[in-house]
């Protein structure tokens, strides 16, 4: 049956309201008040305090080993460390992986980081900037004065990079101030809007010192009771290479939503400034090819054999329903100006997530519990029952049961919305 609108009444066992104690935020907003989590805002994240409570609850019932196949900026791994629990994770986005790795250096030598930050700040003051190397996007986002200071800081960070934990933390200090110092519309971890402006951007040298002080204070306050350090791998959630069979008893994660958010483009400002890419065109080979296909930029019209994707046995549990949704999207797109390839995105997204469930079945012990922070989707107003389909793909991979705890409604304030299909967000719990 093709669902064109959100109909939770059809899935009463999936959409039960969670207990009050389980109604913590499924967004990153609360993290901006938490030590270490607040060092840089990752808009696709979720509550670190909630993640830690889930991990601590599991640990109180027995031996717990945590895994996060979409580690992002390290929320689950930091929470596991704070809970004193063994943890591992993988992250495919090369820049976001480096962010998480730097945050996980929080338990390293505070004095070494303090000296590294001091050395970089002093070295930057002695340098002369070179603005000729920056692409148009960067020049549009900073005044020459601000970019000059940032360039000196970048050169100093690069010169002092010896691969140590202190060097990683210094790199993160610089990355953490890039959007604060731009006069352009560069909201944290959203697409850059050079035509919009901010009234009072931060001055880079002062912002660097302030960011370093914040990080030093958080490091001093971070618990260090000798618990195990989390192990983060630069790897793909679709195979979880490097993670031992049967490692995890608990998975806490938030996969990309099927909502056309481009995680590659969201880091274009930082990667362009650091000269890791020259512009938007480099994102395909540098970032997107490593990621779950959750946006139309991954799936140009002639790049995907839709029939082959939909007939792959991994999609057998939802074959007829997903084929109907993709057919409707293929028709609807022809009436839209952008003609976005949502039909290809939906097919490839669930194909990729089916592979993730197969990888998780290998990585998870038995019994184990998996929690996905996830939401449903309605591209071009065509409802996609993400939660039900993911649950059924999990069962097909070898897990035993699933349920869904709704935490909030989305897309219910329809002003300026592209469609009027109510959506929700919450936690998909899978056991097996």
Secondary structure, DSSP 4 states (H G I P E B T S, - for coil): ----S--GGGGTTTSEEPPGGG---SSSGGGGGSTTGGGS--TT---HHHHHHHHHHHHHHS--EEEESS-TTTHHHHHHHHTT-EEEEE---HHHHHHHHHHGGGGS-HHHHHHHHHHHHHHHHH-----TTS-HHHHHHS-HHHHHHHHHHHHHHHHT--SSHHHHHHHHHHHTTTTTT-SEE--TTS--EEEEE-SSPPPHHHHHHHHHHHHHHHHHHS--SSPPPPEEE---TTT-TTSPTT-EEEEEE-PPPSS---TTGGGHHHHHHTTS-SSGGGHHHHTGGGS---SGGG--TTS--HHHHHTSGGGGGGHHHHHHHHHHHHHHGGGSSS---HHHHHHHHHHHHHHHHHHHHHHEEEEEEEEEEEE-B-GGG--B-HHHHHHHHHHHHT--EEEEEEEEEES-S-TT-S----EEEEEEEEE-
